[in-house]
Amino acid sequence: MRDVLDELYRRWSAGETVGVGTVVATFSSAPRAPGAAMLVGGDGAVVGSVSGGCVEGAVYELAQQVVADRTPALQRYGVSDDDAFAVGLTCGGIIDIFVEHIDRESMPELPEVVDAVHNGRPVAVVTNIEHTEPGLLGRRMIVWPDRVSGSLGSERIDDAVTDDARGLLAGGRSGTLHYGPDGQRRGEGMAVFVNSFEPPPRMLVFGAIDFAAAMARMGAYLGYEVTVCDARPVFATRSRFPEAHQVVVDWPHRYLRAEADAGRIDGRTVVTVLTHDPKFDVPLLEVALRLDVGYIGAMGSRRTHDDRMTRLREAGMTDAELKRLASPIGLDLGARTPEETAVSIAAEIIALRWGGGGRRLADLDGRIHGEQDR
């Protein structure tokens, strides 16, 4: 819902009722991940996408029907064995889409959700998307780390779902959870979708060089909150890094340590060390390699890498800690320019996050995204 949230709030504020279709589960090579949404306004306008164009027409018609009937619907779209183009998902995947109507009456908490998202506070919107009692379908609960608003139908259901929703929220994940009709941990009859709105992951770019400017642009494009840090004030300026969210003048290792101590570093954080200067990057990597972060990469030639590894071992780093370091940084794309190098680094980050091999898809067989649900 994040991609349509501002437009949803604008129409909600105007008193309009809109239809919203949300991807709640995907299988195989589905085009968009859970949480992707499409809004259909009363004027027929469409905002957002649930499949990159494959089934938008069908969802559009269903959304109009849901708004008219005030009855939510869970619909599965996939490929027919008889006619691969009949249903619309020509990529071979399967997606479940929950379509509901949203207005001031059905979602009075929307302003609080929007405020939390805009101010970087974690919040999850939990919706009952399947239930043996039709009257509970579409019931909604808003879950914050410290409080809850709304109800999915009973105290037992709310207690069970709240704990699990907070677990997904803490990990920055959205997904569908299954329970018995009254929230039983074992059983079938109820499914809820947890749409997590966690603050964006951070990308810390150390070294105020031209490659850092390209990396900041790439990180912002991928949805990271980007910080560029360098100890040299003449280089670490806002004018040189307009795409970065923050530009910090500080010794890199000192800044990273302070951010970790303040709780602003987590398992999604990406650390890119572009200084290739031992007086900066060795103390920095001593701190970074002992933190629970998602990625640590360091720029430099093979010779610089060998020298860096020697210095880190002399500083007491273990082989297990050093194994976490992506150095030299990036994938082998033959990159030359700062922009091409930023693509190379981003490709490595994405590959490690999702378990990709970094090879050409044209040279591989089998499914693109793998078999697991996302």
VEXDREN-2710 file (C-alpha; in Angstrom, 1 decimal):
% VEXDREN-2710
k/r/px/py/pz
1/MET/0.0/0.0/0.0
2/ARG/3.0/2.3/0.4
3/ASP/3.1/3.2/-3.3
4/VAL/-0.6/4.5/-3.2
5/LEU/-0.7/5.7/0.3
6/ASP/-0.5/9.5/-0.4
7/GLU/-3.2/9.3/-3.1
8/LEU/-5.3/7.1/-0.8
9/TYR/-5.0/9.7/2.0
10/ARG/-5.9/12.6/-0.4
11/ARG/-9.1/10.9/-1.5
12/TRP/-9.9/9.7/2.0
13/SER/-9.6/13.3/3.2
14/ALA/-12.0/14.4/0.5
15/GLY/-14.6/11.9/1.7
16/GLU/-14.2/9.6/-1.3
17/THR/-14.6/5.8/-1.2
18/VAL/-12.0/4.0/-3.3
19/GLY/-11.2/0.4/-4.2
20/VAL/-7.8/-0.9/-3.3
21/GLY/-6.3/-4.2/-4.5
22/THR/-3.3/-5.5/-2.6
23/VAL/-1.0/-8.4/-3.5
24/VAL/-1.2/-10.7/-0.4
25/ALA/0.7/-13.7/-1.7
26/THR/2.9/-14.7/-4.7
27/PHE/4.1/-18.0/-6.0
28/SER/6.8/-18.8/-8.6
29/SER/7.6/-16.0/-11.0
30/ALA/5.0/-13.5/-9.9
31/PRO/5.8/-10.0/-11.1
32/ARG/5.3/-8.0/-7.9
33/ALA/5.8/-8.7/-4.2
34/PRO/3.3/-8.8/-1.4
35/GLY/2.2/-5.3/-0.4
36/ALA/2.1/-3.9/-3.9
37/ALA/-1.2/-2.1/-4.4
38/MET/-3.5/-0.5/-7.0
39/LEU/-6.0/2.1/-6.2
40/VAL/-9.2/2.7/-8.2
41/GLY/-10.8/6.0/-7.6
42/GLY/-14.5/6.9/-7.9
43/ASP/-13.6/8.9/-11.0
44/GLY/-12.1/5.8/-12.7
45/ALA/-8.5/6.9/-12.1
46/VAL/-5.9/4.2/-11.4
47/VAL/-2.8/4.6/-9.2
48/GLY/-0.2/1.9/-8.6
49/SER/0.1/-1.6/-10.0
50/VAL/-0.3/-5.2/-8.8
51/SER/1.2/-7.1/-11.7
52/GLY/3.1/-4.7/-13.9
53/GLY/0.2/-4.6/-16.3
54/CYS/-0.8/-8.3/-16.5
55/VAL/-4.1/-8.4/-14.6
56/GLU/-4.8/-4.7/-13.9
57/GLY/-7.9/-4.8/-16.1
58/ALA/-9.5/-7.6/-14.1
59/VAL/-8.6/-6.0/-10.8
60/TYR/-10.0/-2.7/-12.0
61/GLU/-13.4/-4.3/-12.7
62/LEU/-13.3/-6.2/-9.4
63/ALA/-12.5/-3.0/-7.4
64/GLN/-15.4/-1.2/-8.9
65/GLN/-17.7/-4.1/-8.0
66/VAL/-16.3/-4.2/-4.4
67/VAL/-16.9/-0.4/-3.9
68/ALA/-20.5/-0.8/-5.2
69/ASP/-21.3/-3.9/-3.1
70/ARG/-19.1/-2.9/0.0
71/THR/-18.0/-6.6/0.0
72/PRO/-14.3/-7.4/-0.1
73/ALA/-12.9/-10.2/-2.2
74/LEU/-9.8/-12.4/-2.4
75/GLN/-9.0/-13.4/-5.9
76/ARG/-6.2/-15.6/-7.3
77/TYR/-4.8/-14.9/-10.7
78/GLY/-2.5/-17.4/-12.6
79/VAL/-1.9/-19.1/-15.8
80/SER/-4.4/-21.5/-17.4
81/ASP/-3.1/-24.7/-18.8
82/ASP/-5.4/-24.4/-21.8
83/ASP/-4.7/-20.8/-22.6
84/ALA/-1.7/-19.1/-21.0
85/PHE/-3.1/-15.7/-21.9
86/ALA/-6.6/-16.2/-20.6
87/VAL/-6.0/-15.1/-17.0
88/GLY/-3.3/-12.6/-17.8
89/LEU/-0.2/-13.6/-15.9
90/THR/1.9/-14.5/-19.0
91/CYS/5.1/-14.7/-16.8
92/GLY/3.9/-18.1/-15.4
93/GLY/3.4/-16.9/-11.8
94/ILE/0.4/-16.9/-9.5
95/ILE/-0.7/-14.0/-7.3
96/ASP/-3.4/-13.6/-4.7
97/ILE/-5.0/-10.1/-4.6
98/PHE/-7.3/-8.9/-1.9
99/VAL/-9.6/-6.1/-3.0
100/GLU/-11.4/-3.9/-0.5
101/HIS/-13.2/-0.5/-0.3
102/ILE/-11.5/2.1/1.9
103/ASP/-13.1/5.3/3.2
104/ARG/-13.4/7.3/6.4
105/GLU/-15.8/4.8/7.9
106/SER/-14.0/1.6/7.1
107/MET/-10.5/2.9/8.0
108/PRO/-10.7/5.8/10.5
109/GLU/-7.0/5.1/11.5
110/LEU/-5.6/6.1/8.1
111/PRO/-4.3/9.5/9.2
112/GLU/-2.3/7.8/12.1
113/VAL/-0.9/5.3/9.6
114/VAL/0.2/8.0/7.2
115/ASP/1.7/10.0/9.9
116/ALA/3.8/7.0/11.2
117/VAL/5.0/6.2/7.7
118/HIS/6.0/9.7/6.8
119/ASN/7.9/10.1/10.1
120/GLY/9.7/6.8/9.9
121/ARG/7.8/5.0/12.7
122/PRO/7.0/1.3/12.2
123/VAL/3.4/0.4/11.8
124/ALA/1.5/-2.6/10.3
125/VAL/-1.9/-2.7/8.8
126/VAL/-3.4/-6.2/9.4
127/THR/-6.5/-7.2/7.4
128/ASN/-8.6/-10.3/7.7
129/ILE/-8.6/-11.6/4.1
130/GLU/-10.2/-15.0/4.5
131/HIS/-12.5/-16.4/7.2
132/THR/-15.2/-19.0/7.6
133/GLU/-17.6/-16.2/8.9
134/PRO/-18.1/-13.8/6.0
135/GLY/-18.9/-11.0/8.4
136/LEU/-15.3/-10.9/9.6
137/LEU/-13.9/-10.6/6.1
138/GLY/-12.1/-7.3/5.7
139/ARG/-11.9/-6.5/9.4
140/ARG/-8.8/-4.5/10.2
141/MET/-6.3/-3.9/13.0
142/ILE/-3.5/-1.4/13.1
143/VAL/-0.4/-2.6/15.0
144/TRP/2.3/-0.4/16.4
145/PRO/5.3/-1.8/18.5
146/ASP/3.5/-0.5/21.7
147/ARG/-0.2/-0.4/20.9
148/VAL/-3.1/-1.7/18.8
149/SER/-6.2/-0.1/17.3
150/GLY/-9.2/-2.0/15.9
151/SER/-10.1/-5.7/16.1
152/LEU/-10.2/-8.7/13.7
153/GLY/-13.1/-10.3/15.5
154/SER/-12.3/-11.5/19.0
155/GLU/-9.8/-11.0/21.8
156/ARG/-8.2/-14.4/21.1
157/ILE/-7.7/-13.6/17.4
158/ASP/-6.3/-10.1/18.2
159/ASP/-3.8/-11.5/20.8
160/ALA/-2.5/-14.2/18.5
161/VAL/-2.2/-12.0/15.4
162/THR/-0.7/-9.0/17.3
163/ASP/2.3/-11.0/18.5
164/ASP/3.0/-12.4/15.0
165/ALA/2.4/-9.1/13.3
166/ARG/4.9/-7.4/15.5
167/GLY/7.4/-10.2/14.6
168/LEU/7.0/-9.4/10.9
169/LEU/7.1/-5.7/11.5
170/ALA/10.4/-6.0/13.4
171/GLY/11.9/-7.8/10.5
172/GLY/10.5/-5.4/7.9
173/ARG/8.4/-8.1/6.2
174/SER/4.9/-8.3/4.9
175/GLY/3.0/-11.6/4.5
176/THR/0.0/-13.7/5.0
177/LEU/-0.6/-15.6/8.2
178/HIS/-3.0/-18.6/8.7
179/TYR/-5.0/-19.5/11.8
180/GLY/-8.0/-21.4/13.0
181/PRO/-11.3/-19.5/13.0
182/ASP/-10.7/-18.1/16.4
183/GLY/-7.0/-17.4/16.2
184/GLN/-5.9/-21.0/16.9
185/ARG/-2.2/-21.5/16.1
186/ARG/-3.1/-24.8/14.5
187/GLY/-6.0/-25.1/12.1
188/GLU/-7.5/-23.5/9.1
189/GLY/-10.3/-21.1/8.4
190/MET/-8.7/-17.7/8.8
191/ALA/-6.0/-15.8/6.9
192/VAL/-4.7/-12.3/7.6
193/PHE/-2.4/-10.1/5.6
194/VAL/0.2/-8.1/7.5
195/ASN/1.3/-5.1/5.5
196/SER/4.4/-3.8/7.3
197/PHE/5.4/-0.2/6.9
198/GLU/8.9/-0.1/8.5
199/PRO/11.3/2.8/8.0
200/PRO/13.4/2.3/4.8
201/PRO/16.7/0.5/5.2
202/ARG/19.9/2.5/5.4
203/MET/22.8/2.7/3.1
204/LEU/26.0/4.2/4.6
205/VAL/28.4/5.4/2.0
206/PHE/31.9/6.1/3.4
207/GLY/34.2/8.3/1.3
208/ALA/33.2/11.5/-0.3
209/ILE/34.4/10.7/-3.8
210/ASP/32.8/10.7/-7.3
211/PHE/32.0/7.0/-6.9
212/ALA/30.1/7.9/-3.7
213/ALA/28.0/10.4/-5.6
214/ALA/26.9/7.7/-8.0
215/MET/26.4/5.2/-5.2
216/ALA/24.2/7.7/-3.4
217/ARG/22.0/8.1/-6.5
218/MET/21.7/4.4/-6.9
219/GLY/20.9/3.8/-3.2
220/ALA/18.2/6.4/-3.2
221/TYR/16.7/5.0/-6.4
222/LEU/16.6/1.5/-4.7
223/GLY/14.7/2.9/-1.7
224/TYR/17.5/3.2/0.8
225/GLU/17.9/6.1/3.2
226/VAL/21.4/7.2/2.1
227/THR/24.1/8.8/4.3
228/VAL/27.4/9.9/2.9
229/CYS/30.1/10.2/5.6
230/ASP/33.7/11.6/5.3
231/ALA/36.1/13.2/7.8
232/ARG/37.1/15.9/5.2
233/PRO/34.7/18.8/5.3
234/VAL/35.9/20.2/2.0
235/PHE/34.6/17.1/0.2
236/ALA/31.6/16.1/2.4
237/THR/29.2/18.8/1.2
238/ARG/25.5/18.8/0.4
239/SER/26.2/20.3/-3.0
240/ARG/28.4/17.4/-4.0
241/PHE/25.8/14.8/-2.9
242/PRO/22.3/16.2/-3.5
243/GLU/20.7/12.7/-3.7
244/ALA/21.9/11.7/-0.2
245/HIS/19.5/12.1/2.6
246/GLN/22.3/13.1/5.0
247/VAL/25.9/14.2/4.5
248/VAL/28.0/13.9/7.6
249/VAL/31.4/15.2/8.4
250/ASP/33.0/12.8/10.9
251/TRP/35.6/10.0/11.1
252/PRO/33.8/7.0/9.6
253/HIS/34.5/4.6/12.4
254/ARG/33.4/7.0/15.0
255/TYR/30.2/7.8/13.2
256/LEU/29.3/4.2/12.6
257/ARG/30.0/3.3/16.2
258/ALA/27.8/6.1/17.4
259/GLU/25.0/5.1/15.0
260/ALA/25.2/1.5/16.2
261/ASP/25.2/2.6/19.9
262/ALA/22.1/4.7/19.2
263/GLY/20.2/1.7/17.7
264/ARG/20.1/3.1/14.2
265/ILE/21.8/0.2/12.6
266/ASP/20.0/-3.1/11.8
267/GLY/20.2/-6.2/9.8
268/ARG/19.0/-4.4/6.6
269/THR/21.7/-1.8/6.8
270/VAL/24.2/-1.6/3.8
271/VAL/27.7/-0.4/4.4
272/THR/29.9/0.6/1.4
273/VAL/33.5/1.7/2.1
274/LEU/34.8/3.6/-0.9
275/THR/37.7/5.4/0.7
276/HIS/40.4/2.8/-0.2
277/ASP/42.6/4.6/2.3
278/PRO/43.8/2.4/5.3
279/LYS/43.7/5.2/7.8
280/PHE/39.9/5.5/7.2
281/ASP/38.8/2.1/6.1
282/VAL/40.7/-0.2/8.5
283/PRO/39.2/1.3/11.7
284/LEU/35.9/1.6/10.0
285/LEU/35.8/-2.1/9.0
286/GLU/36.9/-3.1/12.5
287/VAL/33.6/-1.7/13.7
288/ALA/31.4/-2.7/10.7
289/LEU/32.5/-6.4/10.6
290/ARG/31.4/-6.8/14.2
291/LEU/27.9/-5.4/13.6
292/ASP/24.7/-7.2/12.5
293/VAL/24.3/-5.6/9.1
294/GLY/23.1/-6.9/5.8
295/TYR/26.1/-6.1/3.6
296/ILE/29.7/-4.7/4.0
297/GLY/31.7/-4.0/0.8
298/ALA/35.0/-2.2/0.4
299/MET/36.4/-0.7/-2.8
300/GLY/40.0/-1.2/-4.0
301/SER/42.3/-3.1/-6.3
302/ARG/43.5/-6.6/-5.6
303/ARG/46.7/-5.1/-4.2
304/THR/44.7/-2.8/-1.9
305/HIS/42.5/-5.7/-0.9
306/ASP/45.5/-7.8/0.1
307/ASP/47.0/-5.0/2.1
308/ARG/43.7/-4.3/3.8
309/MET/43.2/-7.9/4.8
310/THR/46.7/-8.0/6.3
311/ARG/46.0/-4.8/8.3
312/LEU/42.7/-6.2/9.5
313/ARG/44.2/-9.4/10.7
314/GLU/46.9/-7.5/12.5
315/ALA/44.1/-5.6/14.2
316/GLY/42.7/-8.8/15.5
317/MET/39.9/-9.6/13.0
318/THR/39.1/-13.3/12.7
319/ASP/38.7/-15.2/9.5
320/ALA/34.9/-15.6/10.3
321/GLU/34.6/-11.8/10.6
322/LEU/36.7/-11.2/7.4
323/LYS/34.5/-13.6/5.5
324/ARG/31.6/-11.2/5.7
325/LEU/33.6/-8.5/3.7
326/ALA/32.8/-8.1/0.0
327/SER/36.1/-7.0/-1.3
328/PRO/36.9/-6.0/-3.9
329/ILE/33.3/-4.6/-3.9
330/GLY/30.7/-5.4/-6.6
331/LEU/30.0/-8.0/-9.3
332/ASP/32.2/-8.5/-12.3
333/LEU/30.3/-6.4/-14.9
334/GLY/33.4/-4.8/-16.5
335/ALA/32.4/-1.5/-14.9
336/ARG/34.6/1.5/-15.6
337/THR/32.7/4.7/-14.7
338/PRO/31.4/5.7/-11.3
339/GLU/27.8/5.0/-12.5
340/GLU/28.7/1.6/-13.8
341/THR/30.5/0.8/-10.6
342/ALA/27.4/1.8/-8.6
343/VAL/25.3/-0.6/-10.7
344/SER/27.9/-3.3/-10.0
345/ILE/27.7/-2.7/-6.3
346/ALA/23.9/-2.6/-6.3
347/ALA/23.8/-5.8/-8.2
348/GLU/25.9/-7.6/-5.6
349/ILE/23.7/-6.2/-2.8
350/ILE/20.6/-7.5/-4.5
351/ALA/22.1/-10.8/-5.4
352/LEU/23.2/-11.4/-1.8
353/ARG/19.8/-10.3/-0.4
354/TRP/17.8/-12.7/-2.6
355/GLY/20.3/-15.5/-3.1
356/GLY/21.0/-14.7/-6.8
357/GLY/24.1/-16.0/-8.5
358/GLY/24.9/-12.9/-10.6
359/ARG/24.9/-14.8/-13.9
360/ARG/23.0/-13.9/-17.1
361/LEU/19.4/-15.2/-16.9
362/ALA/19.7/-16.1/-20.6
363/ASP/22.4/-18.7/-19.7
364/LEU/20.3/-20.3/-17.0
365/ASP/17.4/-22.7/-17.0
366/GLY/14.5/-23.0/-14.6
367/ARG/12.4/-20.4/-12.8
368/ILE/13.7/-16.9/-12.4
369/HIS/12.5/-16.3/-8.8
370/GLY/12.6/-19.9/-7.4
371/GLU/9.9/-22.0/-5.9
372/GLN/9.4/-20.4/-2.5
373/ASP/6.5/-18.1/-1.7
374/ARG/7.6/-14.5/-1.3
END
